[in-house]
């Protein structure tokens, strides 16, 4: 009975060690993949892209403001008077 208990305990420890090893290997793989992606992405490129997005967003706001401006006779109305 004692021998079986020791073998069972050893099996549990081996399974835990295997799970730990697989976890560490997976973390290493993830870290390597992240590092490779970061090498492919330059912070200057990200900044440039964000500047372009902000510029296009501002352009779209200006276009929307221009399109929403009243035309013709309705341009003469004062909002406070209405």
PDB file with SEQRES, HELIX, SHEET and CRYST1 records, atoms N, CA, C and O in Angstrom:
SEQRES   1 A   82  UNK UNK UNK UNK UNK UNK UNK UNK UNK UNK UNK UNK UNK          
SEQRES   2 A   82  UNK UNK UNK UNK UNK UNK UNK UNK UNK UNK UNK UNK UNK          
SEQRES   3 A   82  UNK UNK UNK UNK UNK UNK UNK UNK UNK UNK UNK UNK UNK          
SEQRES   4 A   82  UNK UNK UNK UNK UNK UNK UNK UNK UNK UNK UNK UNK UNK          
SEQRES   5 A   82  UNK UNK UNK UNK UNK UNK UNK UNK UNK UNK UNK UNK UNK          
SEQRES   6 A   82  UNK UNK UNK UNK UNK UNK UNK UNK UNK UNK UNK UNK UNK          
SEQRES   7 A   82  UNK UNK UNK UNK                                              
HELIX    1 AA1 UNK A    2  UNK A   40  1                                  39    
HELIX    2 AA2 UNK A   43  UNK A   68  1                                  26    
HELIX    3 AA3 UNK A   72  UNK A   76  5                                   5    
CRYST1    1.000    1.000    1.000  90.00  90.00  90.00 P 1           1          
ATOM      1  N   UNK A   1       0.810  -1.200   0.000  1.00  0.00           N  
ATOM      2  CA  UNK A   1       0.000   0.000   0.000  1.00  0.00           C  
ATOM      3  C   UNK A   1       0.845   1.251   0.000  1.00  0.00           C  
ATOM      4  O   UNK A   1       0.546   2.215  -0.704  1.00  0.00           O  
ATOM      5  N   UNK A   2       1.925   1.234   0.809  1.00  0.00           N  
ATOM      6  CA  UNK A   2       2.809   2.394   0.867  1.00  0.00           C  
ATOM      7  C   UNK A   2       3.496   2.633  -0.477  1.00  0.00           C  
ATOM      8  O   UNK A   2       3.635   3.772  -0.923  1.00  0.00           O  
ATOM      9  N   UNK A   3       3.924   1.537  -1.115  1.00  0.00           N  
ATOM     10  CA  UNK A   3       4.594   1.650  -2.400  1.00  0.00           C  
ATOM     11  C   UNK A   3       3.654   2.234  -3.452  1.00  0.00           C  
ATOM     12  O   UNK A   3       4.053   3.088  -4.244  1.00  0.00           O  
ATOM     13  N   UNK A   4       2.415   1.773  -3.454  1.00  0.00           N  
ATOM     14  CA  UNK A   4       1.445   2.289  -4.403  1.00  0.00           C  
ATOM     15  C   UNK A   4       1.187   3.778  -4.170  1.00  0.00           C  
ATOM     16  O   UNK A   4       1.043   4.542  -5.125  1.00  0.00           O  
ATOM     17  N   UNK A   5       1.129   4.184  -2.919  1.00  0.00           N  
ATOM     18  CA  UNK A   5       0.929   5.594  -2.592  1.00  0.00           C  
ATOM     19  C   UNK A   5       2.109   6.427  -3.086  1.00  0.00           C  
ATOM     20  O   UNK A   5       1.914   7.514  -3.629  1.00  0.00           O  
ATOM     21  N   UNK A   6       3.322   5.929  -2.902  1.00  0.00           N  
ATOM     22  CA  UNK A   6       4.509   6.650  -3.374  1.00  0.00           C  
ATOM     23  C   UNK A   6       4.521   6.755  -4.901  1.00  0.00           C  
ATOM     24  O   UNK A   6       4.853   7.803  -5.454  1.00  0.00           O  
ATOM     25  N   UNK A   7       4.161   5.679  -5.564  1.00  0.00           N  
ATOM     26  CA  UNK A   7       4.108   5.696  -7.029  1.00  0.00           C  
ATOM     27  C   UNK A   7       3.040   6.689  -7.500  1.00  0.00           C  
ATOM     28  O   UNK A   7       3.258   7.455  -8.439  1.00  0.00           O  
ATOM     29  N   UNK A   8       1.909   6.662  -6.848  1.00  0.00           N  
ATOM     30  CA  UNK A   8       0.838   7.602  -7.197  1.00  0.00           C  
ATOM     31  C   UNK A   8       1.297   9.048  -6.987  1.00  0.00           C  
ATOM     32  O   UNK A   8       1.055   9.901  -7.842  1.00  0.00           O  
ATOM     33  N   UNK A   9       1.950   9.329  -5.871  1.00  0.00           N  
ATOM     34  CA  UNK A   9       2.483  10.664  -5.610  1.00  0.00           C  
ATOM     35  C   UNK A   9       3.509  11.060  -6.666  1.00  0.00           C  
ATOM     36  O   UNK A   9       3.532  12.207  -7.115  1.00  0.00           O  
ATOM     37  N   UNK A  10       4.353  10.119  -7.060  1.00  0.00           N  
ATOM     38  CA  UNK A  10       5.363  10.390  -8.084  1.00  0.00           C  
ATOM     39  C   UNK A  10       4.698  10.716  -9.417  1.00  0.00           C  
ATOM     40  O   UNK A  10       5.138  11.615 -10.134  1.00  0.00           O  
ATOM     41  N   UNK A  11       3.643   9.986  -9.743  1.00  0.00           N  
ATOM     42  CA  UNK A  11       2.915  10.246 -10.989  1.00  0.00           C  
ATOM     43  C   UNK A  11       2.308  11.648 -10.977  1.00  0.00           C  
ATOM     44  O   UNK A  11       2.357  12.354 -11.985  1.00  0.00           O  
ATOM     45  N   UNK A  12       1.746  12.048  -9.857  1.00  0.00           N  
ATOM     46  CA  UNK A  12       1.160  13.385  -9.745  1.00  0.00           C  
ATOM     47  C   UNK A  12       2.237  14.456  -9.919  1.00  0.00           C  
ATOM     48  O   UNK A  12       2.025  15.447 -10.618  1.00  0.00           O  
ATOM     49  N   UNK A  13       3.396  14.253  -9.279  1.00  0.00           N  
ATOM     50  CA  UNK A  13       4.487  15.227  -9.408  1.00  0.00           C  
ATOM     51  C   UNK A  13       5.009  15.302 -10.840  1.00  0.00           C  
ATOM     52  O   UNK A  13       5.329  16.385 -11.330  1.00  0.00           O  
ATOM     53  N   UNK A  14       5.095  14.141 -11.521  1.00  0.00           N  
ATOM     54  CA  UNK A  14       5.550  14.133 -12.913  1.00  0.00           C  
ATOM     55  C   UNK A  14       4.557  14.855 -13.821  1.00  0.00           C  
ATOM     56  O   UNK A  14       4.962  15.594 -14.718  1.00  0.00           O  
ATOM     57  N   UNK A  15       3.263  14.647 -13.594  1.00  0.00           N  
ATOM     58  CA  UNK A  15       2.244  15.346 -14.379  1.00  0.00           C  
ATOM     59  C   UNK A  15       2.316  16.850 -14.147  1.00  0.00           C  
ATOM     60  O   UNK A  15       2.183  17.632 -15.089  1.00  0.00           O  
ATOM     61  N   UNK A  16       2.525  17.256 -12.901  1.00  0.00           N  
ATOM     62  CA  UNK A  16       2.643  18.682 -12.591  1.00  0.00           C  
ATOM     63  C   UNK A  16       3.893  19.272 -13.238  1.00  0.00           C  
ATOM     64  O   UNK A  16       3.855  20.386 -13.761  1.00  0.00           O  
ATOM     65  N   UNK A  17       4.997  18.530 -13.204  1.00  0.00           N  
ATOM     66  CA  UNK A  17       6.237  18.996 -13.828  1.00  0.00           C  
ATOM     67  C   UNK A  17       6.061  19.133 -15.335  1.00  0.00           C  
ATOM     68  O   UNK A  17       6.549  20.088 -15.938  1.00  0.00           O  
ATOM     69  N   UNK A  18       5.367  18.180 -15.938  1.00  0.00           N  
ATOM     70  CA  UNK A  18       5.108  18.242 -17.384  1.00  0.00           C  
ATOM     71  C   UNK A  18       4.251  19.464 -17.720  1.00  0.00           C  
ATOM     72  O   UNK A  18       4.532  20.177 -18.683  1.00  0.00           O  
ATOM     73  N   UNK A  19       3.206  19.702 -16.923  1.00  0.00           N  
ATOM     74  CA  UNK A  19       2.342  20.860 -17.160  1.00  0.00           C  
ATOM     75  C   UNK A  19       3.128  22.158 -17.004  1.00  0.00           C  
ATOM     76  O   UNK A  19       2.944  23.094 -17.782  1.00  0.00           O  
ATOM     77  N   UNK A  20       3.996  22.216 -16.011  1.00  0.00           N  
ATOM     78  CA  UNK A  20       4.819  23.412 -15.807  1.00  0.00           C  
ATOM     79  C   UNK A  20       5.752  23.634 -16.984  1.00  0.00           C  
ATOM     80  O   UNK A  20       5.893  24.759 -17.464  1.00  0.00           O  
ATOM     81  N   UNK A  21       6.386  22.574 -17.448  1.00  0.00           N  
ATOM     82  CA  UNK A  21       7.296  22.667 -18.595  1.00  0.00           C  
ATOM     83  C   UNK A  21       6.545  23.134 -19.840  1.00  0.00           C  
ATOM     84  O   UNK A  21       7.040  23.993 -20.570  1.00  0.00           O  
ATOM     85  N   UNK A  22       5.370  22.586 -20.091  1.00  0.00           N  
ATOM     86  CA  UNK A  22       4.577  22.985 -21.253  1.00  0.00           C  
ATOM     87  C   UNK A  22       4.148  24.442 -21.138  1.00  0.00           C  
ATOM     88  O   UNK A  22       4.117  25.165 -22.134  1.00  0.00           O  
ATOM     89  N   UNK A  23       3.821  24.866 -19.938  1.00  0.00           N  
ATOM     90  CA  UNK A  23       3.421  26.259 -19.726  1.00  0.00           C  
ATOM     91  C   UNK A  23       4.580  27.203 -20.015  1.00  0.00           C  
ATOM     92  O   UNK A  23       4.410  28.216 -20.693  1.00  0.00           O  
ATOM     93  N   UNK A  24       5.752  26.869 -19.500  1.00  0.00           N  
ATOM     94  CA  UNK A  24       6.929  27.707 -19.734  1.00  0.00           C  
ATOM     95  C   UNK A  24       7.271  27.738 -21.216  1.00  0.00           C  
ATOM     96  O   UNK A  24       7.604  28.797 -21.749  1.00  0.00           O  
ATOM     97  N   UNK A  25       7.196  26.600 -21.886  1.00  0.00           N  
ATOM     98  CA  UNK A  25       7.460  26.558 -23.333  1.00  0.00           C  
ATOM     99  C   UNK A  25       6.473  27.429 -24.095  1.00  0.00           C  
ATOM    100  O   UNK A  25       6.860  28.146 -25.019  1.00  0.00           O  
ATOM    101  N   UNK A  26       5.206  27.372 -23.715  1.00  0.00           N  
ATOM    102  CA  UNK A  26       4.194  28.197 -24.369  1.00  0.00           C  
ATOM    103  C   UNK A  26       4.459  29.684 -24.132  1.00  0.00           C  
ATOM    104  O   UNK A  26       4.297  30.503 -25.037  1.00  0.00           O  
ATOM    105  N   UNK A  27       4.864  30.021 -22.919  1.00  0.00           N  
ATOM    106  CA  UNK A  27       5.183  31.422 -22.625  1.00  0.00           C  
ATOM    107  C   UNK A  27       6.386  31.890 -23.437  1.00  0.00           C  
ATOM    108  O   UNK A  27       6.400  33.016 -23.933  1.00  0.00           O  
ATOM    109  N   UNK A  28       7.397  31.031 -23.576  1.00  0.00           N  
ATOM    110  CA  UNK A  28       8.566  31.379 -24.392  1.00  0.00           C  
ATOM    111  C   UNK A  28       8.160  31.614 -25.838  1.00  0.00           C  
ATOM    112  O   UNK A  28       8.591  32.583 -26.464  1.00  0.00           O  
ATOM    113  N   UNK A  29       7.326  30.721 -26.365  1.00  0.00           N  
ATOM    114  CA  UNK A  29       6.865  30.862 -27.744  1.00  0.00           C  
ATOM    115  C   UNK A  29       6.093  32.163 -27.922  1.00  0.00           C  
ATOM    116  O   UNK A  29       6.283  32.881 -28.904  1.00  0.00           O  
ATOM    117  N   UNK A  30       5.234  32.452 -26.975  1.00  0.00           N  
ATOM    118  CA  UNK A  30       4.473  33.711 -27.037  1.00  0.00           C  
ATOM    119  C   UNK A  30       5.364  34.928 -26.961  1.00  0.00           C  
ATOM    120  O   UNK A  30       5.157  35.894 -27.695  1.00  0.00           O  
ATOM    121  N   UNK A  31       6.352  34.899 -26.085  1.00  0.00           N  
ATOM    122  CA  UNK A  31       7.278  36.022 -25.955  1.00  0.00           C  
ATOM    123  C   UNK A  31       8.073  36.226 -27.240  1.00  0.00           C  
ATOM    124  O   UNK A  31       8.287  37.361 -27.666  1.00  0.00           O  
ATOM    125  N   UNK A  32       8.516  35.120 -27.865  1.00  0.00           N  
ATOM    126  CA  UNK A  32       9.269  35.210 -29.117  1.00  0.00           C  
ATOM    127  C   UNK A  32       8.395  35.775 -30.236  1.00  0.00           C  
ATOM    128  O   UNK A  32       8.849  36.598 -31.032  1.00  0.00           O  
ATOM    129  N   UNK A  33       7.155  35.332 -30.289  1.00  0.00           N  
ATOM    130  CA  UNK A  33       6.243  35.844 -31.314  1.00  0.00           C  
ATOM    131  C   UNK A  33       5.982  37.332 -31.109  1.00  0.00           C  
ATOM    132  O   UNK A  33       5.959  38.099 -32.072  1.00  0.00           O  
ATOM    133  N   UNK A  34       5.787  37.736 -29.865  1.00  0.00           N  
ATOM    134  CA  UNK A  34       5.545  39.147 -29.576  1.00  0.00           C  
ATOM    135  C   UNK A  34       6.761  39.993 -29.952  1.00  0.00           C  
ATOM    136  O   UNK A  34       6.625  41.084 -30.506  1.00  0.00           O  
ATOM    137  N   UNK A  35       7.941  39.478 -29.645  1.00  0.00           N  
ATOM    138  CA  UNK A  35       9.180  40.184 -29.967  1.00  0.00           C  
ATOM    139  C   UNK A  35       9.319  40.354 -31.479  1.00  0.00           C  
ATOM    140  O   UNK A  35       9.712  41.420 -31.954  1.00  0.00           O  
ATOM    141  N   UNK A  36       8.998  39.307 -32.231  1.00  0.00           N  
ATOM    142  CA  UNK A  36       9.075  39.381 -33.697  1.00  0.00           C  
ATOM    143  C   UNK A  36       8.085  40.400 -34.247  1.00  0.00           C  
ATOM    144  O   UNK A  36       8.403  41.146 -35.172  1.00  0.00           O  
ATOM    145  N   UNK A  37       6.877  40.429 -33.672  1.00  0.00           N  
ATOM    146  CA  UNK A  37       5.880  41.398 -34.134  1.00  0.00           C  
ATOM    147  C   UNK A  37       6.311  42.818 -33.821  1.00  0.00           C  
ATOM    148  O   UNK A  37       6.092  43.726 -34.623  1.00  0.00           O  
ATOM    149  N   UNK A  38       6.917  43.017 -32.672  1.00  0.00           N  
ATOM    150  CA  UNK A  38       7.354  44.357 -32.304  1.00  0.00           C  
ATOM    151  C   UNK A  38       8.496  44.830 -33.190  1.00  0.00           C  
ATOM    152  O   UNK A  38       8.613  46.024 -33.466  1.00  0.00           O  
ATOM    153  N   UNK A  39       9.341  43.903 -33.641  1.00  0.00           N  
ATOM    154  CA  UNK A  39      10.408  44.271 -34.573  1.00  0.00           C  
ATOM    155  C   UNK A  39       9.812  44.728 -35.901  1.00  0.00           C  
ATOM    156  O   UNK A  39      10.347  45.625 -36.553  1.00  0.00           O  
ATOM    157  N   UNK A  40       8.710  44.111 -36.293  1.00  0.00           N  
ATOM    158  CA  UNK A  40       8.068  44.457 -37.558  1.00  0.00           C  
ATOM    159  C   UNK A  40       7.308  45.768 -37.456  1.00  0.00           C  
ATOM    160  O   UNK A  40       6.995  46.379 -38.478  1.00  0.00           O  
ATOM    161  N   UNK A  41       7.005  46.212 -36.241  1.00  0.00           N  
ATOM    162  CA  UNK A  41       6.237  47.439 -36.042  1.00  0.00           C  
ATOM    163  C   UNK A  41       7.134  48.474 -35.386  1.00  0.00           C  
ATOM    164  O   UNK A  41       7.579  48.309 -34.251  1.00  0.00           O  
ATOM    165  N   UNK A  42       7.387  49.532 -36.118  1.00  0.00           N  
ATOM    166  CA  UNK A  42       8.243  50.606 -35.648  1.00  0.00           C  
ATOM    167  C   UNK A  42       7.371  51.671 -34.985  1.00  0.00           C  
ATOM    168  O   UNK A  42       6.298  51.991 -35.498  1.00  0.00           O  
ATOM    169  N   UNK A  43       7.809  52.222 -33.860  1.00  0.00           N  
ATOM    170  CA  UNK A  43       7.018  53.223 -33.147  1.00  0.00           C  
ATOM    171  C   UNK A  43       6.809  54.464 -34.001  1.00  0.00           C  
ATOM    172  O   UNK A  43       5.771  55.117 -33.896  1.00  0.00           O  
ATOM    173  N   UNK A  44       7.782  54.798 -34.846  1.00  0.00           N  
ATOM    174  CA  UNK A  44       7.617  55.949 -35.735  1.00  0.00           C  
ATOM    175  C   UNK A  44       6.495  55.699 -36.735  1.00  0.00           C  
ATOM    176  O   UNK A  44       5.739  56.613 -37.066  1.00  0.00           O  
ATOM    177  N   UNK A  45       6.385  54.447 -37.222  1.00  0.00           N  
ATOM    178  CA  UNK A  45       5.292  54.098 -38.135  1.00  0.00           C  
ATOM    179  C   UNK A  45       3.939  54.205 -37.431  1.00  0.00           C  
ATOM    180  O   UNK A  45       2.962  54.673 -38.015  1.00  0.00           O  
ATOM    181  N   UNK A  46       3.896  53.774 -36.191  1.00  0.00           N  
ATOM    182  CA  UNK A  46       2.652  53.852 -35.422  1.00  0.00           C  
ATOM    183  C   UNK A  46       2.265  55.316 -35.219  1.00  0.00           C  
ATOM    184  O   UNK A  46       1.105  55.685 -35.405  1.00  0.00           O  
ATOM    185  N   UNK A  47       3.234  56.146 -34.840  1.00  0.00           N  
ATOM    186  CA  UNK A  47       2.961  57.574 -34.650  1.00  0.00           C  
ATOM    187  C   UNK A  47       2.475  58.215 -35.950  1.00  0.00           C  
ATOM    188  O   UNK A  47       1.529  59.003 -35.948  1.00  0.00           O  
ATOM    189  N   UNK A  48       3.127  57.871 -37.052  1.00  0.00           N  
ATOM    190  CA  UNK A  48       2.737  58.423 -38.351  1.00  0.00           C  
ATOM    191  C   UNK A  48       1.307  57.997 -38.710  1.00  0.00           C  
ATOM    192  O   UNK A  48       0.509  58.811 -39.175  1.00  0.00           O  
ATOM    193  N   UNK A  49       0.997  56.725 -38.489  1.00  0.00           N  
ATOM    194  CA  UNK A  49      -0.340  56.213 -38.776  1.00  0.00           C  
ATOM    195  C   UNK A  49      -1.387  56.918 -37.918  1.00  0.00           C  
ATOM    196  O   UNK A  49      -2.450  57.296 -38.411  1.00  0.00           O  
ATOM    197  N   UNK A  50      -1.086  57.092 -36.644  1.00  0.00           N  
ATOM    198  CA  UNK A  50      -2.036  57.773 -35.746  1.00  0.00           C  
ATOM    199  C   UNK A  50      -2.229  59.220 -36.165  1.00  0.00           C  
ATOM    200  O   UNK A  50      -3.347  59.730 -36.103  1.00  0.00           O  
ATOM    201  N   UNK A  51      -1.167  59.893 -36.590  1.00  0.00           N  
ATOM    202  CA  UNK A  51      -1.291  61.269 -37.084  1.00  0.00           C  
ATOM    203  C   UNK A  51      -2.191  61.321 -38.313  1.00  0.00           C  
ATOM    204  O   UNK A  51      -3.023  62.219 -38.442  1.00  0.00           O  
ATOM    205  N   UNK A  52      -2.022  60.350 -39.218  1.00  0.00           N  
ATOM    206  CA  UNK A  52      -2.851  60.300 -40.422  1.00  0.00           C  
ATOM    207  C   UNK A  52      -4.315  60.063 -40.064  1.00  0.00           C  
ATOM    208  O   UNK A  52      -5.207  60.681 -40.647  1.00  0.00           O  
ATOM    209  N   UNK A  53      -4.560  59.178 -39.116  1.00  0.00           N  
ATOM    210  CA  UNK A  53      -5.943  58.910 -38.689  1.00  0.00           C  
ATOM    211  C   UNK A  53      -6.555  60.160 -38.078  1.00  0.00           C  
ATOM    212  O   UNK A  53      -7.695  60.508 -38.386  1.00  0.00           O  
ATOM    213  N   UNK A  54      -5.804  60.841 -37.212  1.00  0.00           N  
ATOM    214  CA  UNK A  54      -6.317  62.064 -36.592  1.00  0.00           C  
ATOM    215  C   UNK A  54      -6.593  63.145 -37.630  1.00  0.00           C  
ATOM    216  O   UNK A  54      -7.584  63.868 -37.532  1.00  0.00           O  
ATOM    217  N   UNK A  55      -5.717  63.253 -38.622  1.00  0.00           N  
ATOM    218  CA  UNK A  55      -5.910  64.237 -39.683  1.00  0.00           C  
ATOM    219  C   UNK A  55      -7.171  63.924 -40.494  1.00  0.00           C  
ATOM    220  O   UNK A  55      -7.959  64.820 -40.797  1.00  0.00           O  
ATOM    221  N   UNK A  56      -7.353  62.656 -40.841  1.00  0.00           N  
ATOM    222  CA  UNK A  56      -8.535  62.275 -41.613  1.00  0.00           C  
ATOM    223  C   UNK A  56      -9.813  62.453 -40.798  1.00  0.00           C  
ATOM    224  O   UNK A  56     -10.852  62.832 -41.339  1.00  0.00           O  
ATOM    225  N   UNK A  57      -9.734  62.180 -39.498  1.00  0.00           N  
ATOM    226  CA  UNK A  57     -10.896  62.394 -38.628  1.00  0.00           C  
ATOM    227  C   UNK A  57     -11.262  63.865 -38.588  1.00  0.00           C  
ATOM    228  O   UNK A  57     -12.439  64.217 -38.663  1.00  0.00           O  
ATOM    229  N   UNK A  58     -10.263  64.722 -38.471  1.00  0.00           N  
ATOM    230  CA  UNK A  58     -10.517  66.173 -38.460  1.00  0.00           C  
ATOM    231  C   UNK A  58     -11.092  66.626 -39.797  1.00  0.00           C  
ATOM    232  O   UNK A  58     -12.004  67.452 -39.827  1.00  0.00           O  
ATOM    233  N   UNK A  59     -10.569  66.096 -40.904  1.00  0.00           N  
ATOM    234  CA  UNK A  59     -11.112  66.430 -42.229  1.00  0.00           C  
ATOM    235  C   UNK A  59     -12.581  66.017 -42.327  1.00  0.00           C  
ATOM    236  O   UNK A  59     -13.406  66.761 -42.857  1.00  0.00           O  
ATOM    237  N   UNK A  60     -12.902  64.830 -41.816  1.00  0.00           N  
ATOM    238  CA  UNK A  60     -14.282  64.354 -41.876  1.00  0.00           C  
ATOM    239  C   UNK A  60     -15.194  65.252 -41.040  1.00  0.00           C  
ATOM    240  O   UNK A  60     -16.320  65.533 -41.449  1.00  0.00           O  
ATOM    241  N   UNK A  61     -14.731  65.702 -39.891  1.00  0.00           N  
ATOM    242  CA  UNK A  61     -15.531  66.612 -39.068  1.00  0.00           C  
ATOM    243  C   UNK A  61     -15.798  67.913 -39.805  1.00  0.00           C  
ATOM    244  O   UNK A  61     -16.910  68.439 -39.764  1.00  0.00           O  
ATOM    245  N   UNK A  62     -14.782  68.430 -40.478  1.00  0.00           N  
ATOM    246  CA  UNK A  62     -14.959  69.676 -41.231  1.00  0.00           C  
ATOM    247  C   UNK A  62     -15.958  69.491 -42.372  1.00  0.00           C  
ATOM    248  O   UNK A  62     -16.779  70.369 -42.638  1.00  0.00           O  
ATOM    249  N   UNK A  63     -15.883  68.348 -43.039  1.00  0.00           N  
ATOM    250  CA  UNK A  63     -16.832  68.060 -44.123  1.00  0.00           C  
ATOM    251  C   UNK A  63     -18.244  67.960 -43.565  1.00  0.00           C  
ATOM    252  O   UNK A  63     -19.180  68.514 -44.141  1.00  0.00           O  
ATOM    253  N   UNK A  64     -18.403  67.260 -42.452  1.00  0.00           N  
ATOM    254  CA  UNK A  64     -19.723  67.128 -41.851  1.00  0.00           C  
ATOM    255  C   UNK A  64     -20.273  68.470 -41.386  1.00  0.00           C  
ATOM    256  O   UNK A  64     -21.467  68.735 -41.526  1.00  0.00           O  
ATOM    257  N   UNK A  65     -19.408  69.319 -40.834  1.00  0.00           N  
ATOM    258  CA  UNK A  65     -19.842  70.660 -40.426  1.00  0.00           C  
ATOM    259  C   UNK A  65     -20.294  71.470 -41.631  1.00  0.00           C  
ATOM    260  O   UNK A  65     -21.306  72.169 -41.574  1.00  0.00           O  
ATOM    261  N   UNK A  66     -19.540  71.373 -42.725  1.00  0.00           N  
ATOM    262  CA  UNK A  66     -19.902  72.109 -43.933  1.00  0.00           C  
ATOM    263  C   UNK A  66     -21.231  71.623 -44.497  1.00  0.00           C  
ATOM    264  O   UNK A  66     -22.048  72.422 -44.955  1.00  0.00           O  
ATOM    265  N   UNK A  67     -21.443  70.312 -44.463  1.00  0.00           N  
ATOM    266  CA  UNK A  67     -22.691  69.764 -44.997  1.00  0.00           C  
ATOM    267  C   UNK A  67     -23.890  70.075 -44.104  1.00  0.00           C  
ATOM    268  O   UNK A  67     -25.023  70.122 -44.582  1.00  0.00           O  
ATOM    269  N   UNK A  68     -23.653  70.282 -42.837  1.00  0.00           N  
ATOM    270  CA  UNK A  68     -24.767  70.547 -41.933  1.00  0.00           C  
ATOM    271  C   UNK A  68     -25.111  72.028 -41.825  1.00  0.00           C  
ATOM    272  O   UNK A  68     -26.079  72.397 -41.161  1.00  0.00           O  
ATOM    273  N   UNK A  69     -24.320  72.873 -42.476  1.00  0.00           N  
ATOM    274  CA  UNK A  69     -24.606  74.319 -42.433  1.00  0.00           C  
ATOM    275  C   UNK A  69     -25.880  74.597 -43.216  1.00  0.00           C  
ATOM    276  O   UNK A  69     -26.093  74.019 -44.281  1.00  0.00           O  
ATOM    277  N   UNK A  70     -26.733  75.480 -42.694  1.00  0.00           N  
ATOM    278  CA  UNK A  70     -27.980  75.814 -43.392  1.00  0.00           C  
ATOM    279  C   UNK A  70     -27.716  76.525 -44.710  1.00  0.00           C  
ATOM    280  O   UNK A  70     -26.729  77.244 -44.867  1.00  0.00           O  
ATOM    281  N   UNK A  71     -28.631  76.304 -45.659  1.00  0.00           N  
ATOM    282  CA  UNK A  71     -28.509  76.909 -46.989  1.00  0.00           C  
ATOM    283  C   UNK A  71     -29.705  77.810 -47.272  1.00  0.00           C  
ATOM    284  O   UNK A  71     -30.768  77.662 -46.670  1.00  0.00           O  
ATOM    285  N   UNK A  72     -29.517  78.726 -48.182  1.00  0.00           N  
ATOM    286  CA  UNK A  72     -30.614  79.545 -48.669  1.00  0.00           C  
ATOM    287  C   UNK A  72     -31.287  80.353 -47.583  1.00  0.00           C  
ATOM    288  O   UNK A  72     -30.626  80.969 -46.746  1.00  0.00           O  
ATOM    289  N   UNK A  73     -32.630  80.345 -47.604  1.00  0.00           N  
ATOM    290  CA  UNK A  73     -33.422  81.152 -46.683  1.00  0.00           C  
ATOM    291  C   UNK A  73     -33.232  80.709 -45.240  1.00  0.00           C  
ATOM    292  O   UNK A  73     -33.295  81.533 -44.328  1.00  0.00           O  
ATOM    293  N   UNK A  74     -33.003  79.430 -45.023  1.00  0.00           N  
ATOM    294  CA  UNK A  74     -32.849  78.945 -43.654  1.00  0.00           C  
ATOM    295  C   UNK A  74     -31.550  79.430 -43.039  1.00  0.00           C  
ATOM    296  O   UNK A  74     -31.389  79.383 -41.820  1.00  0.00           O  
ATOM    297  N   UNK A  75     -30.611  79.900 -43.872  1.00  0.00           N  
ATOM    298  CA  UNK A  75     -29.351  80.425 -43.334  1.00  0.00           C  
ATOM    299  C   UNK A  75     -29.569  81.755 -42.637  1.00  0.00           C  
ATOM    300  O   UNK A  75     -28.757  82.156 -41.804  1.00  0.00           O  
ATOM    301  N   UNK A  76     -30.668  82.456 -42.970  1.00  0.00           N  
ATOM    302  CA  UNK A  76     -30.931  83.773 -42.388  1.00  0.00           C  
ATOM    303  C   UNK A  76     -31.555  83.695 -41.004  1.00  0.00           C  
ATOM    304  O   UNK A  76     -31.574  84.696 -40.287  1.00  0.00           O  
ATOM    305  N   UNK A  77     -32.062  82.543 -40.612  1.00  0.00           N  
ATOM    306  CA  UNK A  77     -32.697  82.430 -39.297  1.00  0.00           C  
ATOM    307  C   UNK A  77     -31.650  82.401 -38.186  1.00  0.00           C  
ATOM    308  O   UNK A  77     -30.598  81.771 -38.293  1.00  0.00           O  
ATOM    309  N   UNK A  78     -31.983  83.095 -37.146  1.00  0.00           N  
ATOM    310  CA  UNK A  78     -31.142  83.057 -35.956  1.00  0.00           C  
ATOM    311  C   UNK A  78     -31.703  81.987 -35.043  1.00  0.00           C  
ATOM    312  O   UNK A  78     -32.904  81.974 -34.773  1.00  0.00           O  
ATOM    313  N   UNK A  79     -30.870  81.105 -34.569  1.00  0.00           N  
ATOM    314  CA  UNK A  79     -31.348  80.010 -33.720  1.00  0.00           C  
ATOM    315  C   UNK A  79     -32.028  80.514 -32.478  1.00  0.00           C  
ATOM    316  O   UNK A  79     -33.018  79.924 -32.043  1.00  0.00           O  
ATOM    317  N   UNK A  80     -31.531  81.596 -31.882  1.00  0.00           N  
ATOM    318  CA  UNK A  80     -32.162  82.165 -30.681  1.00  0.00           C  
ATOM    319  C   UNK A  80     -33.568  82.681 -30.985  1.00  0.00           C  
ATOM    320  O   UNK A  80     -34.474  82.532 -30.166  1.00  0.00           O  
ATOM    321  N   UNK A  81     -33.752  83.287 -32.161  1.00  0.00           N  
ATOM    322  CA  UNK A  81     -35.071  83.784 -32.538  1.00  0.00           C  
ATOM    323  C   UNK A  81     -36.055  82.648 -32.740  1.00  0.00           C  
ATOM    324  O   UNK A  81     -37.237  82.795 -32.430  1.00  0.00           O  
ATOM    325  N   UNK A  82     -35.589  81.515 -33.254  1.00  0.00           N  
ATOM    326  CA  UNK A  82     -36.482  80.385 -33.475  1.00  0.00           C  
ATOM    327  C   UNK A  82     -36.969  79.850 -32.152  1.00  0.00           C  
ATOM    328  O   UNK A  82     -37.737  78.889 -32.120  1.00  0.00           O  
TER     329      UNK A  82                                                      
END                                                                             
